[in-house]
């Protein structure tokens, strides 16, 4: 949701780098000019504008972008430098694009100053997909709990994406007695899908996921766990806390808390 935005009907890819959004220059050029060959257009653009040509290396960064063919390194620029590039494009669509880009940037500044606005936008996103208010409230609370945990991990030595994924899976396995991949399979989510499992969870699954992650944060802080090995151990302990609660509920209700149904599908909605 955050890495793709749309100007009119044109898709603009972006990535978060150095505390701000960087946009794929080819996408910007195509959105404004509809050029069949954006790369060729950019080369001609640089030749026409000598100052842009000379300063290209300072304003353009080659960053990793997720594409339909996998991750690729592409030329990107931040909002300020995109404006500089747009100035050299003779197109009637340039001015409305500037206004649109300025609004996108302004919304991000608003969200930094008032995080509640970002939360409200996410809430609207889930409403449009058909989720009810009570589910959305749990999902948003889970996002906050998740962020607190990952921040804690970062402060205690975790840097690699792979390590975050392993620790998350440790909590999940301990909580539900099933790893994330098998949980996705249970819900019939395609292997290659990048869909977040939590967007397919029922209320109870969300609640126990939150409990496992919140318990992990508390245990991590209390025991002052440091480094991957200790954090992996505290992740298992946090998941075990949620597992104990889950098993007790299942014993009392005679029903499984883990479900093979997607939340929306179980409520006759379409994802």
N, C-alpha and C positions, 0 to 999 in steps of 0.2 A: 504494500500500500504506500509506503513512504518513498520508495525508490523509483516510482514512475508517476509522472504527472501528465496532464493532457492540455494542450493549447488548441482550442477549436477541436479538430478531430485528429491532431497530430500527437503522437506519443513522444514524450521527452524523458530520457533516462537520466538519473542523477545519482550521486553517491555522497555520503557525509565524510568530509575530509577537513582536518584542521579547524574543527568547530564551525563549519558552514557547508552549505550545499555547493557541489560542483556539478555542472551540467555537461552532457555530451555535446560537443560543438557540432558534430555532424547532424544530430537531431535538431538542434537549434536552426541551423542553416536550412535544413529541409522544411522545417515548420514555417519558415518565413518565405523561402523562395520556391519550394516544391521542385527543386532541381533533381533531375534523374540521377545525377552523380554528384553527391554532396562533397566528396573528397576533392574532385576536380574543381568544383566551384570554390572551395576554400583555397586551393592553390592559386587560382586566378585572382581571388580576392586579395591575397597577400602580395601578389605581384603588382596589383593596382595601387595598393596603399603601402608606401615604403616604410612609414613609421610603424605600421602594424607588423610588417615583415621583420623589421629590426627588433621589435620588442616581443615577438612571438614566444621566444624561449622563456621570458619572464612571466607571461600571463597564462601560459598553457601548461597543464600537468597531465602526464600520462598515468591514468588510474585504472584500477580493476573494476570492470562493469559486468554485471550479469546479463547475458544475452540468450537468445533462444538456442544458440549453439554452445552454451557454457560460458564460463568467465573469460573475458578478453580485456586487454589493456587498450584504452581509448583516450583520445585527447579530450580534456575537460577544462572548464574554467569556472570561476566563481561568478556571482551576480555582477559585481563591478566590472570585471573583465569581459563578461558576455556583452555588457552594454557597449564596451569599446569596440568589440567585433561587429555588433549590430550597426554601429554608426557607419561602417563601410559598406553596408548592404543596401543597394538602391531598390527598395521594395515598399509598396504601399502597406504591406503587412507588418513592417518593422515597428511602426509607432504603436499599434495596438498590442504587439508582442511585448514591447517595453513596459507598457502599462500593466499587462498581465504578469510579467516577471516581477515587477516592483511590488504588486499585490502579494504574490507568492512569498517574496522575501519579507514583506511587512508582517504577514501572518506568522512567520517563523519568529520574528522579533517579539511579536505579541505573546507567543507561546512561551518564550524564554522568560519574559517578564511576568507572565501569568500562566503557569502550567495548567490551570483549570481549563483554559481555552483549548489546549491540545486534547485534554481528556474529553471535552464536549464534542470535538470533531470526531474523535474515535467512536464516541457514543452514537453519533449520527450515522456513522459508517455501518455499525452493527444493526441499527434500526432499519436502515435501507435493505439489509440482507434478511430481515424478517425475524430477528431475535427479540424476545420480550424484555421489558424493563428489568425484571428481577434477575434474569440471566446476565444481562449486560452489566448490572451493578457488580455481580460476582466476578465477571471476567475482568472488569476494570480494576477491582480490588486486587485480583490475582496479578495483574500487570505491575502494580505498585510493589507488591510483595516480592515479585520476581526481580524487579529492578534493585530493590534493597539488597537482595542476596547477591546478585552479580556485582554490585558495587563493593560489597564486602569481599568477594573473591578477588576482585581486581587489587584491592588494597593489600591482600595477603599473598600476592605473587602469581595470580593466574592471568596470563596474557593471550594465550593461543585459543582460537575459536574451538579447536578440537578438544581442549581441556574443559572448556565450559560445557560442551556437549556431553563429555564423559561424566562430569559431576552431576549434571542434570539427570542423566540416565540412571545414575546410582540412586538418586532420590526416588525416581519413578519406580525403579525395580523394587526398592524396599517398601514403597507405599502400596503398590498394586500387585506385587509378586509377578510382574511382567515387564519386560523392557519396552521402551517407546516404540520400536519398530513393530513388535508383535501386537502392541495395543492398536497401532494404526491398521495393521492387517485385520485385527478383530473387527474394526469399524469399516473395513473394506475401503480404506483410503489408498489410492494407487501408490506404488513404491516410489515412483519418480516425482510425486506431487510434493510441492514445497509448502502445502497447506499446514498451518499450525494445528497440531493435534488438539490443542485446547479449544479451538474454535468448533470442534466436533464433540466436545464433552458435555455430559449431562451436569445438572447442578451438583450432584454428589461427587462426581469425579473432579469437578473444579474445586470444590470445598476441600477434598482430601489432598489435592495437589497443592493448594495454598497452605494447608496445615504442614505438609512435609517440607515445603520451602521455608516457611516461617520458623518452624522448629529447627531447621538446619542453621538458619541465621543466628538464632538464640544460642544454640550449642556451640557454633563456631566462635561467637563472641565470648561466651562464658569460659570456654576451654582455650581461647586464644590460639586456635589452629592456624598454622602457617605452612605455606607450600602445598603442592598438589597432593602428596601422600596423606597429610593430616586432614586436609579439606575433603578428601575422598572418604575418609573414615567418618568425619562429622556429617557428611551427606548421607551416609548409610544410617547413622543414628537418627538423623532428622526424619528420614523416610520411615524408619521403624516406629517412630512415635505416631505417624499418620496411619501406618499399617495396623497398629494396635487398636486405634480408634475405629478404623474401617471394619476390622474383624469383629469387634464388639457390636457395632451397629448391625452387621450382617447376622450375627447370632441372635440379636433381639428381634429383628424384622423378618428373618428367614428369607432374605432377598439379597442378591449380589449387588454390590455398589458399582462394580465395573460393568459397563454395558457395551454391547456390540453395535448399538444404534448411534448414529450421529444425532446430535441434539436437534438440529433442524428437521432432519428426516423423521425423527420420532414424533415431531409435531406437525407432520404433513406440510412442511415448507420445502422450498427449493433453494439449494445453495448456489 
